[in-house]
Amino acid sequence: MRRPGPLPSSSRAEAEHVSADETRREAERRSTMRRLGIEDREPAREPDVDTAPIAVLRPADPSADGRDEPSVGVSDEPRTPRASVWRAARARRRALRSEVKRFTARTRRRRRAWLIGIGAVLAVVAASAGAAYSPLFAVERIVVEGADQLDVPAVEAALAEQVGTPLPLVDASAVKAALVGFPLIETYALEARPPHDLVVRVVERTPVGVVQGEAGFTSVDAAGVALATSAEPPAGLPLIDASGGAGSSAFLAAGQVVRSLPADLRARVSNVTATSPEDVAFALDGGALQVIWGSVDDSPEKASALTAALGAELPEGVTTFDVSAPGNVIVR
């Protein structure tokens, strides 16, 4: 007689009972899903916070049970909270800014140094301009330099209207108009000498001779500009007699010849004549000696030849020196 097997334990019976219940519930779930047209997927699990499935409405399949009802499907895409996305984007932006700052640090330092340097230069220029155009650098004194025959107090009085004007704002046109009244001034230059001096450097005209006219004897320079007039001829200046008067081509040639003479020889000239620019002659020692000069060409060589001829031993009765050809001096 066979011995009967042992009775199943209570734990095994409970396990089999649970398994049967799960199988029955799974079958019911599948039947319900087929009836509703839902895709058969793995058994639903409890979703966590970050990966909960998203329900998607899909149109139901009319062939399933003949009813046109919407069906509910489950998407596999995990749901990500907006706060987490925002925090991740912010962290990424911070990291990107940090990298940009690190790689552009040298460029930013160089740009900052340039901006500081340019700003300093602009500040210095602005401060200098503001100070220069302020009354701190206004003209208080007129200084005339280079004057020998010029009436310096008269020049200072003519420029008195510039006193009180800032040095950079001195009116050059007004200064020129004031100095035109002084014929002895050939050229001039203005210099601002901070803080309060306006310097006028003048070059005076050099008189080369005297022209006789109805008003008397007028001293003129090599350009024929009248410098002064007196009743008596001034000492040390030769009398110039040129065709066409002062300012003519003959007079200009005579004036250039006088200026080209050495100082000791020029002091011996008593009068100069010129009928044309190629026919200049003058007298020495009050008319005792006559010099035929010719044109103004080669004047330095002619002056050297004349000086050598005057210093040489000459025959008695020589009164004329022809240096129109400087390489061949003719005396007679």
C-alpha positions in Angstrom: 0.0 0.0 0.0 1.4 3.4 -1.1 2.0 5.9 1.5 0.2 9.2 0.8 2.4 12.2 0.0 2.9 15.0 2.5 0.3 17.8 2.5 1.4 21.0 1.0 2.6 23.5 3.4 0.6 26.6 4.1 3.3 28.9 2.6 3.2 26.9 -0.6 -0.5 27.0 -0.8 -0.5 30.7 -0.2 2.0 31.2 -3.0 0.0 29.2 -5.4 -3.1 31.1 -4.4 -1.3 34.4 -5.0 0.0 33.2 -8.4 -3.5 32.2 -9.4 -4.8 35.6 -8.4 -2.1 37.4 -10.4 -2.7 35.2 -13.4 -6.4 36.0 -13.3 -5.9 39.7 -12.8 -3.4 39.8 -15.7 -5.9 38.0 -17.9 -8.6 40.4 -17.0 -6.3 43.3 -17.7 -5.4 42.0 -21.1 -9.0 41.4 -21.9 -9.9 44.9 -20.9 -7.1 46.4 -22.9 -8.1 44.5 -26.0 -11.6 45.6 -25.6 -10.5 49.2 -25.3 -8.0 49.0 -28.1 -5.0 49.7 -25.9 -1.6 48.3 -26.9 -0.5 45.3 -24.9 2.6 46.2 -23.1 4.4 45.1 -20.0 2.3 45.3 -16.8 2.0 48.8 -15.5 4.6 49.7 -12.8 4.4 52.4 -10.2 5.9 55.4 -11.9 8.5 57.4 -10.0 8.6 61.2 -10.0 11.1 61.7 -12.8 10.1 58.9 -15.3 6.3 58.8 -15.1 4.9 57.7 -18.5 2.9 60.2 -20.5 -0.6 59.2 -21.6 -1.3 59.9 -25.3 -4.7 59.9 -26.8 -4.8 57.9 -30.1 -7.8 57.4 -32.3 -9.4 54.0 -31.7 -9.3 51.3 -34.3 -12.8 51.0 -35.6 -12.2 47.3 -36.6 -11.6 46.4 -33.0 -15.2 46.3 -31.8 -17.1 48.5 -34.2 -17.2 51.6 -32.0 -15.4 54.8 -32.9 -14.0 55.7 -29.4 -10.7 57.3 -28.6 -8.1 55.1 -27.1 -5.5 55.9 -24.6 -1.8 54.9 -25.4 1.2 55.1 -23.2 4.3 56.9 -24.4 7.7 55.5 -23.6 9.3 59.0 -23.3 10.2 59.9 -19.7 8.8 63.1 -18.2 11.4 65.6 -17.1 10.3 68.3 -14.6 10.7 71.9 -15.8 12.7 72.9 -12.7 15.3 70.3 -13.6 15.6 71.5 -17.2 15.9 75.1 -16.1 18.6 74.3 -13.5 20.6 72.3 -16.1 20.3 75.1 -18.7 21.4 77.7 -16.1 24.4 75.5 -15.0 25.4 75.1 -18.7 25.2 78.9 -19.3 27.3 79.5 -16.2 29.9 77.0 -17.4 30.0 78.6 -20.8 30.4 82.1 -19.4 33.2 80.9 -17.2 35.1 79.4 -20.2 34.6 82.5 -22.3 36.0 84.7 -19.5 39.0 82.4 -19.0 39.9 82.4 -22.7 39.3 86.1 -23.2 41.1 87.3 -20.1 44.2 88.6 -21.9 42.1 90.4 -24.6 40.0 92.1 -21.9 43.1 93.2 -20.0 44.6 94.6 -23.2 41.4 96.4 -24.1 41.1 97.8 -20.6 44.7 99.1 -20.8 44.0 100.8 -24.1 40.9 102.4 -22.8 42.6 103.6 -19.7 45.5 105.1 -21.8 43.2 106.8 -24.3 41.1 108.2 -21.5 44.2 109.6 -19.8 45.4 111.2 -23.0 42.0 112.7 -23.7 41.8 114.0 -20.1 45.2 115.6 -20.4 44.4 117.2 -23.8 41.1 118.5 -22.4 42.7 119.9 -19.3 45.5 121.5 -21.4 43.0 123.0 -23.9 40.8 124.3 -21.1 43.8 125.9 -19.3 45.2 127.4 -22.6 42.0 129.0 -23.6 41.3 130.4 -20.1 42.4 133.8 -18.7 45.3 132.0 -17.0 47.3 132.2 -20.3 46.1 135.7 -21.5 48.5 138.1 -23.1 49.9 140.7 -20.6 53.1 141.8 -22.4 54.2 142.4 -26.0 57.9 141.6 -26.6 59.6 142.8 -29.8 62.9 141.1 -30.7 65.3 141.8 -33.6 64.5 145.5 -33.9 67.5 147.9 -34.5 66.1 150.9 -36.4 62.4 150.1 -35.6 60.5 152.2 -33.0 59.7 149.4 -30.5 57.3 151.4 -28.2 55.3 152.2 -31.4 55.0 148.6 -32.3 53.9 147.6 -28.8 51.3 150.3 -28.8 50.0 149.1 -32.2 49.5 145.6 -30.8 48.0 146.7 -27.5 44.6 145.4 -28.5 45.9 141.8 -28.2 46.5 142.3 -24.4 44.0 140.2 -22.5 43.5 137.7 -25.3 44.3 134.0 -24.5 47.6 133.1 -26.3 46.0 130.5 -28.6 43.3 133.0 -29.7 45.7 135.9 -30.8 44.3 137.2 -34.1 47.1 136.9 -36.6 45.2 138.9 -39.2 44.9 141.8 -36.7 48.6 141.6 -35.9 49.5 141.7 -39.7 47.2 144.7 -40.2 48.9 146.5 -37.3 52.5 145.8 -38.6 51.8 146.9 -42.2 52.2 150.5 -41.0 55.9 149.8 -40.2 57.8 149.7 -43.6 61.0 148.8 -41.9 59.6 145.4 -41.0 60.4 143.0 -43.9 59.2 139.8 -42.2 58.0 138.9 -38.7 57.0 135.8 -36.7 54.8 135.4 -33.7 55.6 133.2 -30.7 53.5 132.5 -27.7 55.6 132.4 -24.6 53.5 131.2 -21.7 52.1 132.2 -19.4 51.6 135.9 -20.5 54.2 137.0 -23.2 53.5 137.5 -26.9 56.9 137.6 -28.7 57.1 139.4 -32.1 60.4 138.5 -33.9 61.0 141.0 -36.7 63.5 141.2 -39.6 64.1 144.7 -40.6 64.6 145.9 -44.1 68.2 146.9 -45.0 68.5 150.2 -46.8 70.8 149.9 -49.8 70.6 153.5 -51.1 68.8 156.8 -51.4 66.4 158.0 -54.1 66.1 161.7 -54.6 62.6 163.0 -55.1 60.4 166.1 -54.7 59.9 165.3 -50.9 63.6 165.0 -50.4 65.9 162.0 -50.0 64.1 158.6 -49.4 66.1 155.6 -48.2 65.0 152.4 -49.9 65.8 148.7 -49.6 66.8 146.4 -52.4 63.2 145.9 -53.4 62.6 149.6 -53.7 60.4 149.9 -50.6 60.6 153.4 -49.1 61.8 153.3 -45.5 62.3 156.9 -44.5 62.4 160.4 -46.0 64.6 163.3 -45.0 65.6 166.7 -46.4 69.3 165.7 -46.4 70.8 162.5 -47.8 71.5 160.0 -44.9 75.2 159.2 -44.4 76.6 155.9 -45.5 74.0 155.3 -48.3 74.7 155.8 -52.0 72.5 157.7 -54.3 70.8 155.4 -56.8 69.8 156.7 -60.2 67.9 154.0 -62.1 65.8 154.2 -65.2 62.2 153.8 -64.3 62.6 154.8 -60.7 62.3 152.6 -57.6 60.7 149.3 -58.3 61.8 149.1 -61.9 63.9 146.2 -63.2 67.0 148.5 -63.5 66.5 149.6 -59.9 66.1 146.0 -58.6 69.4 145.0 -60.4 71.2 148.0 -58.8 69.9 147.1 -55.4 71.1 143.5 -55.7 74.5 144.6 -56.8 74.9 146.8 -53.8 73.8 144.1 -51.4 76.3 141.6 -52.9 79.3 143.9 -52.1 81.4 143.3 -49.0 80.7 145.7 -46.2 84.0 147.5 -46.5 83.6 148.0 -50.2 79.9 148.9 -49.9 80.9 151.7 -47.5 83.0 153.3 -50.3 80.1 153.4 -52.8 78.9 157.0 -53.4 76.4 156.6 -56.2 74.9 153.8 -58.4 73.5 154.1 -61.9 71.6 151.6 -64.0 70.0 152.2 -67.4 69.0 148.5 -67.6 69.4 145.3 -65.6 72.5 144.4 -67.7 74.2 147.9 -67.3 74.9 148.6 -63.6 77.8 150.9 -62.7 78.8 152.7 -59.5 81.4 155.2 -58.2 83.8 154.8 -55.3 85.3 157.4 -52.9 83.0 160.2 -54.0 83.4 159.6 -57.7 87.2 159.2 -57.9 86.9 155.7 -59.2 84.3 154.2 -61.6 83.3 150.6 -61.7 81.5 149.0 -64.6 79.7 146.0 -63.2 77.3 144.9 -65.9 74.5 142.5 -64.9 73.9 140.9 -61.5 75.2 137.6 -62.7 78.3 136.3 -61.0 78.2 139.1 -58.4 80.3 137.3 -55.8 83.1 136.6 -58.3 83.0 140.2 -59.6 83.3 141.5 -56.0 86.3 139.3 -55.4 88.0 140.4 -58.6 87.3 144.1 -57.9 88.7 143.7 -54.3 91.9 142.1 -55.7 92.3 144.8 -58.4 91.9 147.6 -55.9 94.6 146.1 -53.7 97.1 145.6 -56.5 99.7 148.1 -57.7 98.1 150.0 -60.6 99.6 152.4 -63.1 99.2 156.1 -62.3 96.0 157.6 -63.6 93.8 154.5 -63.5 90.2 155.6 -62.7 88.0 152.8 -64.2 87.6 149.1 -63.4 85.6 146.9 -65.7 84.6 143.7 -64.0 81.6 142.8 -66.3 83.7 139.7 -67.2 85.1 138.5 -63.8 87.8 136.4 -65.3 89.2 139.4 -67.2 89.3 142.6 -65.3 90.0 145.7 -67.4 91.5 148.8 -65.8 92.0 152.1 -67.6 
